[in-house]
Amino acid sequence: QVQLVESGGGLEQPGGSLRLSCAASGSVFRIKSMGWYRQTPGKERELVATITNDGTTNYADSVKGRFTISRDNAMNMVYMVYLKMDSLKPEDTAAYYCNAQLSLGGIIWGQGTQVTVSS
């Protein structure tokens, strides 16, 4: 099994920056890709960014040029994925969830971390 734990959310002013981290542990060899999604009350969860094992990235149009997803290779059976968020806007306010897609099927979600952008 794979476990995901997010950290790094919080309150930031418009134009500021935050970095989210996601630690994947357990059967990390099964991970094909990882990503970040976000959700606001009353709306569906939406893709923010993804990164595959070969480093291919994909971004939602709303965050292109402002957010950067990156990863560290697994060390001590922990695999890290980061989301650097720059030029934050109030509309980036949401609960952010880390996601892992596994070989042979399966999707794992983290517990989420809140990001609030407000002056």
DSSP file (Angstrom, degrees, kcal/mol; ACC not computed):
  #  RESIDUE AA STRUCTURE BP1 BP2  ACC     N-H-->O    O-->H-N    N-H-->O    O-->H-N    TCO  KAPPA ALPHA  PHI   PSI    X-CA   Y-CA   Z-CA
    1    1 A Q              0   0    0      0, 0.0    26,-2.6     0, 0.0     2,-0.4   0.000 360.0 360.0 360.0 156.7    0.0    0.0    0.0
    2    2 A V  E     -A   26   0A   0     24,-0.3     2,-0.4    25,-0.1    24,-0.2  -0.946 360.0-161.5-117.1 136.5    1.0    3.6   -0.5
    3    3 A Q  E     -A   25   0A   0     22,-2.5    22,-2.3    -2,-0.4     2,-0.4  -0.940   3.3-160.1-117.0 142.0    0.5    6.4    2.0
    4    4 A L  E     -A   24   0A   0     -2,-0.4     2,-0.4   105,-0.3   107,-0.4  -0.974   7.3-175.9-123.0 134.2    0.5   10.1    1.2
    5    5 A V  E     -A   23   0A   0     18,-1.7    18,-2.6    -2,-0.4     2,-0.2  -0.979  10.1-159.2-131.6 120.1    1.0   13.0    3.6
    6    6 A E  E     +A   22   0A   0     -2,-0.4     2,-0.3    16,-0.2    16,-0.2  -0.607  15.8 165.5 -94.5 156.2    0.8   16.6    2.6
    7    7 A S  E     +A   21   0A   0     14,-2.1    14,-2.9    -2,-0.2   106,-0.1  -0.969  40.1  68.5-156.0 165.2    2.3   19.6    4.3
    8    8 A G        +     0   0    0     -2,-0.3    11,-0.3     1,-0.2    14,-0.0   0.405  59.4 131.7 106.3  -2.0    3.0   23.3    3.6
    9    9 A G        +     0   0    0     12,-0.1     2,-0.3     9,-0.1   106,-0.2  -0.147  23.3 115.4 -72.4 177.1   -0.3   24.9    3.3
   10   10 A G  E     -d  115   0B   0    104,-1.1   106,-2.8   103,-0.1     2,-0.5  -0.981  62.8 -42.8 156.5-164.1   -1.3   28.1    5.1
   11   11 A L  E     +d  116   0B   0     -2,-0.3     2,-0.3   104,-0.2   106,-0.2  -0.852  53.1 168.3-101.9 130.2   -2.3   31.7    4.6
   12   12 A E  E     -d  117   0B   0    104,-2.7   106,-2.1    -2,-0.5     3,-0.1  -0.981  32.4-114.0-140.0 152.0   -0.4   33.9    2.1
   13   13 A Q    >   -     0   0    0     -2,-0.3     3,-2.2   104,-0.2    75,-0.2  -0.474  49.1 -82.3 -80.4 155.1   -1.0   37.3    0.6
   14   14 A P  T 3  S+     0   0    0      0, 0.0    75,-0.2     0, 0.0    -1,-0.1  -0.323 120.4  26.4 -54.9 137.1   -1.8   37.8   -3.1
   15   15 A G  T 3  S+     0   0    0     73,-3.0    72,-0.6     1,-0.3    74,-0.1   0.265 101.8 114.4  89.6 -11.1    1.4   37.8   -5.1
   16   16 A G    <   -     0   0    0     -3,-2.2    72,-2.3    72,-0.2     2,-0.3  -0.065  59.1-119.8 -83.4-173.1    3.1   35.7   -2.5
   17   17 A S        +     0   0    0     69,-0.2     2,-0.3    70,-0.2    69,-0.2  -0.941  22.4 178.0-132.7 150.4    4.5   32.1   -2.6
   18   18 A L  E     - B   0  85A   0     67,-2.1    67,-3.4    -2,-0.3     2,-0.5  -0.978  16.3-146.5-142.8 153.3    4.0   28.8   -0.9
   19   19 A R  E     - B   0  84A   0    -11,-0.3     2,-0.3    -2,-0.3    65,-0.2  -0.986  10.9-158.7-124.4 124.9    5.5   25.4   -1.4
   20   20 A L  E     - B   0  83A   0     63,-2.6    63,-2.3    -2,-0.5     2,-0.4  -0.764   7.7-159.3 -96.3 144.8    3.5   22.2   -0.7
   21   21 A S  E     -AB   7  82A   0    -14,-2.9   -14,-2.1    -2,-0.3     2,-0.4  -0.944   7.1-166.8-123.9 147.3    5.2   18.9    0.0
   22   22 A C  E     -AB   6  81A   0     59,-2.2    59,-2.2    -2,-0.4     2,-0.6  -0.978   6.2-159.3-134.6 121.2    3.8   15.4   -0.4
   23   23 A A  E     -AB   5  80A   0    -18,-2.6   -18,-1.7    -2,-0.4     2,-0.5  -0.890   6.9-163.9-102.5 120.6    5.6   12.4    1.1
   24   24 A A  E     +AB   4  79A   0     55,-2.9    55,-2.7    -2,-0.6     2,-0.3  -0.897  16.1 169.6-104.1 129.9    4.8    9.1   -0.4
   25   25 A S  E     +AB   3  78A   0    -22,-2.3   -22,-2.5    -2,-0.5     2,-0.5  -0.859  37.5  40.6-134.4 169.9    5.7    6.0    1.6
   26   26 A G  E    S+A    2   0A   0     51,-0.6     2,-2.2    -2,-0.3   -24,-0.3  -0.817 117.1   9.8  96.5-133.7    5.1    2.3    1.5
   27   27 A S  S >  S+     0   0    0    -26,-2.6     3,-2.1    -2,-0.5     4,-0.2  -0.387  73.4 156.6 -82.1  62.0    5.0    0.5   -1.9
   28   28 A V  G >   +     0   0    0     -2,-2.2     3,-1.7     1,-0.3    -1,-0.2   0.701  60.4  75.1 -65.8 -19.3    6.4    3.5   -3.8
   29   29 A F  G 3  S+     0   0    0      1,-0.3    -1,-0.3    -3,-0.2    -2,-0.1   0.695  89.5  61.0 -64.9 -16.6    7.7    1.3   -6.6
   30   30 A R  G <  S+     0   0    0     -3,-2.1    73,-3.3    72,-0.1     2,-0.4   0.560  78.3 111.0 -85.4  -7.7    4.1    1.0   -7.7
   31   31 A I  E <   +E  102   0B   0     -3,-1.7    71,-0.3    71,-0.2     3,-0.1  -0.533  35.6 173.0 -75.6 125.4    3.7    4.8   -8.3
   32   32 A K  E     -     0   0B   0     69,-3.4    21,-1.7     1,-0.4     2,-0.3   0.789  68.9 -10.2 -94.3 -39.3    3.4    5.7  -12.0
   33   33 A S  E     -EF 101  52B   0     68,-1.4    68,-2.7    19,-0.2    -1,-0.4  -0.983  58.5-151.7-155.9 160.3    2.7    9.4  -11.6
   34   34 A M  E     +EF 100  51B   0     17,-2.6    17,-3.1    -2,-0.3     2,-0.3  -0.935  19.5 167.2-134.5 159.8    1.8   11.9   -8.9
   35   35 A G  E     -EF  99  50B   0     64,-2.4    64,-2.4    -2,-0.3     2,-0.4  -0.968  30.5-114.7-160.7 174.1   -0.1   15.1   -8.9
   36   36 A W  E     +EF  98  49B   0     13,-3.0    12,-2.8    -2,-0.3    13,-1.7  -0.975  27.7 178.6-121.3 136.0   -1.8   17.9   -7.1
   37   37 A Y  E     -EF  97  47B   0     60,-2.7    60,-3.2    -2,-0.4     2,-0.3  -0.872  10.1-154.1-126.9 162.5   -5.5   18.6   -7.2
   38   38 A R  E     -EF  96  46B   0      8,-2.5     8,-3.1    -2,-0.3     2,-0.3  -0.972   6.6-169.3-140.4 157.5   -7.6   21.2   -5.4
   39   39 A Q  E     -E   95   0B   0     56,-2.0    56,-2.7    -2,-0.3     6,-0.1  -0.996   5.6-164.2-148.6 137.1  -11.1   21.6   -4.3
   40   40 A T    >   -     0   0    0     -2,-0.3     3,-2.2     4,-0.3    54,-0.1  -0.848  48.6 -75.4-114.8 157.8  -13.3   24.5   -3.0
   41   41 A P  T 3  S+     0   0    0      0, 0.0     3,-0.1     0, 0.0    -1,-0.1  -0.229 117.6  11.4 -55.7 132.8  -16.6   24.0   -1.3
   42   42 A G  T 3  S+     0   0    0      1,-0.3     2,-0.3    -3,-0.0    -3,-0.0   0.427 111.3  96.1  82.5  -1.1  -19.4   23.1   -3.7
   43   43 A K  S <  S-     0   0    0     -3,-2.2    -1,-0.3     1,-0.0     2,-0.1  -0.833  77.5-103.0-120.7 159.4  -17.1   22.4   -6.6
   44   44 A E        -     0   0    0     -2,-0.3    -4,-0.3     1,-0.1     2,-0.2  -0.416  45.6 -94.6 -75.2 154.3  -15.5   19.3   -8.0
   45   45 A R        -     0   0    0     -6,-0.1     2,-0.3    -2,-0.1    -6,-0.2  -0.492  48.3-158.3 -67.1 135.4  -11.9   18.5   -7.4
   46   46 A E  E     -F   38   0B   0     -8,-3.1    -8,-2.5    -2,-0.2     2,-0.2  -0.895  18.5-105.4-123.8 149.9   -9.8   19.8  -10.2
   47   47 A L  E     +F   37   0B   0     -2,-0.3   -10,-0.2   -10,-0.2     3,-0.1  -0.453  32.7 171.9 -69.8 138.2   -6.3   19.0  -11.5
   48   48 A V  E     -     0   0B   0    -12,-2.8    12,-2.5     1,-0.4     2,-0.3   0.744  63.7 -26.6-107.3 -54.6   -3.6   21.4  -10.8
   49   49 A A  E     -FG  36  59B   0    -13,-1.7   -13,-3.0    10,-0.2    -1,-0.4  -0.982  52.4-162.5-161.6 150.8   -0.4   19.6  -11.9
   50   50 A T  E     -FG  35  58B   0      8,-2.2     8,-1.8    -2,-0.3     2,-0.3  -0.954   1.1-164.4-135.4 158.0    0.9   16.1  -12.5
   51   51 A I  E     -FG  34  57B   0    -17,-3.1   -17,-2.6    -2,-0.3     6,-0.2  -0.985  11.7-148.7-143.0 131.6    4.4   14.6  -12.9
   52   52 A T  E >   -F   33   0B   0      4,-2.2     3,-1.9    -2,-0.3   -19,-0.2  -0.377  36.1 -96.5 -93.2 175.0    5.2   11.1  -14.3
   53   53 A N  T 3  S+     0   0    0    -21,-1.7   -20,-0.1     1,-0.3    -1,-0.1   0.793 125.6  52.9 -62.3 -27.8    8.1    8.8  -13.4
   54   54 A D  T 3  S-     0   0    0      2,-0.1    -1,-0.3     1,-0.0   -21,-0.1   0.364 123.7-104.1 -90.8   7.9   10.0   10.1  -16.4
   55   55 A G    <   +     0   0    0     -3,-1.9     2,-0.3     1,-0.3    -2,-0.1   0.490  66.9 152.5  90.2   3.1    9.5   13.7  -15.3
   56   56 A T        -     0   0    0     -5,-0.0    -4,-2.2     1,-0.0     2,-0.3  -0.518  28.1-158.7 -69.1 130.3    6.8   14.7  -17.8
   57   57 A T  E     -G   51   0B   0     -2,-0.3     2,-0.3    -6,-0.2    -6,-0.2  -0.768  14.4-170.7-113.8 157.4    4.7   17.5  -16.3
   58   58 A N  E     -G   50   0B   0     -8,-1.8    -8,-2.2    -2,-0.3     2,-0.3  -0.991   8.0-168.2-145.8 137.7    1.2   18.7  -17.0
   59   59 A Y  E     -G   49   0B   0     -2,-0.3   -10,-0.2   -10,-0.2     2,-0.2  -0.946  27.1-111.9-130.1 147.9   -0.5   21.9  -15.7
   60   60 A A    >>  -     0   0    0    -12,-2.5     3,-1.7    -2,-0.3     4,-1.0  -0.498  36.0-118.5 -66.6 146.8   -3.9   23.3  -15.6
   61   61 A D  T 34 S+     0   0    0      1,-0.3     3,-0.5     2,-0.2    -1,-0.1   0.848 111.3  63.7 -57.7 -33.8   -4.1   26.4  -17.7
   62   62 A S  T 34 S+     0   0    0      1,-0.2    -1,-0.3     3,-0.0   -14,-0.0   0.680 112.1  33.6 -68.0 -16.8   -5.0   28.5  -14.7
   63   63 A V  T X> S+     0   0    0     -3,-1.7     3,-2.3   -15,-0.2     4,-2.3   0.467  82.6 127.6-117.6  -4.2   -1.7   27.8  -13.0
   64   64 A K  T 3< S+     0   0    0     -4,-1.0     4,-0.1    -3,-0.5    -3,-0.0  -0.292  81.3  15.3 -57.5 134.3    0.7   27.6  -16.0
   65   65 A G  T 34 S+     0   0    0      2,-0.4    -1,-0.3     1,-0.1     3,-0.1   0.285 126.2  59.5  84.9 -11.2    3.7   29.9  -15.5
   66   66 A R  T <4 S+     0   0    0     -3,-2.3    20,-2.2     1,-0.2     2,-0.3   0.703  97.9  51.5-116.1 -35.3    3.0   30.3  -11.8
   67   67 A F  E  <  -C   85   0A   0     -4,-2.3    -2,-0.4    18,-0.2     2,-0.4  -0.803  60.3-165.1-108.7 148.1    3.1   26.8  -10.3
   68   68 A T  E     -C   84   0A   0     16,-2.4    16,-3.0    -2,-0.3     2,-0.4  -0.987   4.6-157.8-134.6 124.8    5.9   24.3  -10.6
   69   69 A I  E     +C   83   0A   0     -2,-0.4     2,-0.3    14,-0.2    14,-0.2  -0.825  23.2 161.8 -98.9 140.0    5.6   20.6   -9.8
   70   70 A S  E     -C   82   0A   0     12,-1.8    12,-2.8    -2,-0.4     2,-0.3  -0.931  18.2-152.5-149.0 171.0    8.8   18.7   -9.0
   71   71 A R  E     -C   81   0A   0     -2,-0.3     2,-0.4    10,-0.2    10,-0.2  -0.973  10.5-138.4-146.5 158.5    9.9   15.5   -7.4
   72   72 A D  E     -C   80   0A   0      8,-2.4     8,-0.6    -2,-0.3     3,-0.1  -0.926  37.2-106.0-112.1 144.4   12.8   13.8   -5.5
   73   73 A N  E     -     0   0A   0     -2,-0.4     7,-0.2     1,-0.1     5,-0.1  -0.343  52.6 -82.7 -64.9 152.6   13.8   10.2   -6.2
   74   74 A A  E     +     0   0A   0      5,-0.1     2,-0.4     3,-0.1     5,-0.2  -0.327  51.1 179.4 -62.2 130.0   12.8    7.8   -3.6
   75   75 A M  E >  S-C   78   0A   0      3,-2.3     3,-1.8     1,-0.1    -3,-0.0  -1.000  71.3  -1.9-131.3 134.2   15.2    7.6   -0.7
   76   76 A N  T 3  S-     0   0    0     -2,-0.4    -1,-0.1     1,-0.3     3,-0.1   0.862 130.3 -61.5  53.0  36.1   14.7    5.4    2.3
   77   77 A M  T 3  S+     0   0    0      1,-0.2   -51,-0.6   -52,-0.1     2,-0.4   0.707 113.2 116.9  65.3  22.2   11.4    4.3    0.7
   78   78 A V  E <   -BC  25  75A   0     -3,-1.8    -3,-2.3   -53,-0.2     2,-0.5  -0.991  46.4-164.5-122.0 129.6   10.0    7.9    0.8
   79   79 A Y  E     -B   24   0A   0    -55,-2.7   -55,-2.9    -2,-0.4     2,-0.4  -0.954   9.5-153.5-117.5 123.8    9.2    9.7   -2.5
   80   80 A M  E     -BC  23  72A   0     -8,-0.6    -8,-2.4    -2,-0.5     2,-0.4  -0.811  12.8-176.8-106.9 137.2    8.7   13.4   -2.3
   81   81 A V  E     -BC  22  71A   0    -59,-2.2   -59,-2.2    -2,-0.4     2,-0.3  -0.992  11.2-163.9-127.4 140.4    6.6   15.6   -4.7
   82   82 A Y  E     -BC  21  70A   0    -12,-2.8   -12,-1.8    -2,-0.4     2,-0.4  -0.870  15.3-157.9-123.9 153.0    6.5   19.4   -4.4
   83   83 A L  E     -BC  20  69A   0    -63,-2.3   -63,-2.6    -2,-0.3     2,-0.6  -0.920  11.2-162.7-129.3 107.1    4.2   22.1   -5.7
   84   84 A K  E     -BC  19  68A   0    -16,-3.0   -16,-2.4    -2,-0.4     2,-0.6  -0.808   9.2-164.6 -89.8 122.0    5.9   25.6   -5.7
   85   85 A M  E     +BC  18  67A   0    -67,-3.4   -67,-2.1    -2,-0.6     3,-0.3  -0.931  11.6 174.6-115.0 114.8    3.2   28.2   -6.0
   86   86 A D        +     0   0    0    -20,-2.2   -69,-0.2    -2,-0.6   -70,-0.2  -0.720  60.2  24.2-112.7 164.6    4.2   31.7   -7.0
   87   87 A S  S    S-     0   0    0    -72,-0.6    -1,-0.2    -2,-0.3   -70,-0.2   0.906  85.8-157.6  48.6  48.9    2.2   34.8   -7.8
   88   88 A L        -     0   0    0    -72,-2.3   -73,-3.0    -3,-0.3   -72,-0.2  -0.219   8.9-159.6 -62.1 145.3   -0.7   33.5   -5.8
   89   89 A K    >   -     0   0    0    -75,-0.2     3,-2.3    -3,-0.1     4,-0.3  -0.871  31.7-111.5-121.5 155.4   -4.1   34.8   -6.4
   90   90 A P  G >  S+     0   0    0      0, 0.0     3,-1.9     0, 0.0    27,-0.4   0.851 116.9  63.6 -54.8 -33.3   -7.2   34.7   -4.2
   91   91 A E  G 3  S+     0   0    0      1,-0.3    -3,-0.0    25,-0.1    25,-0.0   0.559  87.9  70.3 -71.5  -5.5   -8.8   32.2   -6.6
   92   92 A D  G <  S+     0   0    0     -3,-2.3    -1,-0.3    25,-0.1     2,-0.2   0.544  70.5 119.3 -82.0  -7.7   -6.0   29.8   -5.7
   93   93 A T    <   +     0   0    0     -3,-1.9     2,-0.3    -4,-0.3    23,-0.2  -0.415  42.1 107.9 -60.9 124.3   -7.6   29.4   -2.3
   94   94 A A  E    S- H   0 115B   0     21,-2.0    21,-2.7    -2,-0.2     2,-0.5  -0.969  75.6 -80.3-177.5 169.4   -8.6   25.8   -1.9
   95   95 A A  E     -EH  39 114B   0    -56,-2.7   -56,-2.0    -2,-0.3     2,-0.5  -0.854  48.4-147.8 -86.1 127.0   -7.9   22.5   -0.2
   96   96 A Y  E     -EH  38 113B   0     17,-3.2    17,-2.1    -2,-0.5     2,-0.4  -0.849  12.6-164.5-104.2 131.7   -5.0   20.9   -2.0
   97   97 A Y  E     -E   37   0B   0    -60,-3.2   -60,-2.7    -2,-0.5     2,-0.3  -0.939  13.9-138.1-120.3 134.8   -4.7   17.1   -2.3
   98   98 A C  E     -E   36   0B   0     -2,-0.4    12,-2.3   -62,-0.2     2,-0.4  -0.665  25.1-166.1 -85.1 146.3   -1.8   15.0   -3.3
   99   99 A N  E     -EI  35 109B   0    -64,-2.4   -64,-2.4    -2,-0.3     2,-0.4  -0.990  12.0-165.8-138.5 140.5   -2.6   12.1   -5.6
  100  100 A A  E     -EI  34 108B   0      8,-2.3     8,-2.6    -2,-0.4     2,-0.5  -0.997   8.5-154.3-128.6 131.4   -0.7    9.0   -6.7
  101  101 A Q  E     -EI  33 107B   0    -68,-2.7   -69,-3.4    -2,-0.4   -68,-1.4  -0.909  21.0-150.4-103.4 131.2   -1.6    6.7   -9.6
  102  102 A L  E >   -E   31   0B   0      4,-2.6     3,-1.1    -2,-0.5   -71,-0.2  -0.677  18.2-104.4-106.3 150.8   -0.4    3.2   -9.2
  103  103 A S  T 3  S+     0   0    0    -73,-3.3    -1,-0.1    -2,-0.3   -73,-0.0  -0.389 109.2  28.5 -63.4 151.1    0.7    0.5  -11.6
  104  104 A L  T 3  S-     0   0    0     -2,-0.1    -1,-0.2     0, 0.0   -74,-0.0   0.729 133.4 -68.4  63.6  24.0   -2.0   -2.2  -12.0
  105  105 A G  S <  S+     0   0    0     -3,-1.1     2,-0.0     1,-0.2    -4,-0.0  -0.036  81.2 119.2  88.3 167.4   -4.6    0.4  -11.2
  106  106 A G        -     0   0    0     -5,-0.1    -4,-2.6     1,-0.0     2,-0.4   0.184  38.7-142.7 107.2 135.0   -5.4    2.2   -8.0
  107  107 A I  E     -I  101   0B   0     -6,-0.2     2,-0.4    -8,-0.0    -6,-0.2  -0.999  13.1-161.2-130.6 131.6   -5.4    5.9   -7.0
  108  108 A I  E     -I  100   0B   0     -8,-2.6    -8,-2.3    -2,-0.4     2,-0.4  -0.917   4.3-161.9-115.1 139.2   -4.3    7.1   -3.6
  109  109 A W  E     -I   99   0B   0     -2,-0.4  -105,-0.3   -10,-0.2   -10,-0.2  -0.920  11.9-134.8-118.3 145.7   -5.2   10.5   -2.1
  110  110 A G        -     0   0    0    -12,-2.3  -105,-0.1    -2,-0.4     3,-0.1  -0.255  34.9-101.0 -82.0-178.1   -3.7   12.4    0.8
  111  111 A Q        -     0   0    0   -107,-0.4   -14,-0.1     1,-0.1  -106,-0.1   0.631  63.2-117.5 -84.2 -13.6   -5.7   14.0    3.5
  112  112 A G        -     0   0    0      1,-0.1     2,-0.4   -14,-0.1   -15,-0.2   0.110  16.7-129.6  95.1 151.6   -5.4   17.5    2.0
  113  113 A T  E     - H   0  96B   0    -17,-2.1   -17,-3.2  -106,-0.1     2,-0.3  -0.997  22.9-121.3-140.0 137.1   -3.8   20.8    3.1
  114  114 A Q  E     - H   0  95B   0     -2,-0.4  -104,-1.1   -19,-0.2     2,-0.5  -0.599  21.6-170.1 -85.4 133.0   -5.6   24.2    3.1
  115  115 A V  E     -dH  10  94B   0    -21,-2.7   -21,-2.0    -2,-0.3     2,-0.5  -0.990   5.3-175.6-118.8 124.7   -4.2   27.1    1.1
  116  116 A T  E     -d   11   0B   0   -106,-2.8  -104,-2.7    -2,-0.5     2,-0.6  -0.983   7.9-167.1-123.9 125.0   -5.8   30.5    1.7
  117  117 A V  E     +d   12   0B   0     -2,-0.5     2,-0.3   -27,-0.4  -104,-0.2  -0.933  33.7 131.0-113.7 110.9   -4.7   33.5   -0.4
  118  118 A S              0   0    0   -106,-2.1    -2,-0.1    -2,-0.6   -29,-0.0  -0.992 360.0 360.0-158.7 147.5   -6.0   36.7    1.2
  119  119 A S              0   0    0     -2,-0.3  -106,-0.1  -106,-0.2    -1,-0.1   0.424 360.0 360.0 -92.7 360.0   -4.8   40.2    2.2
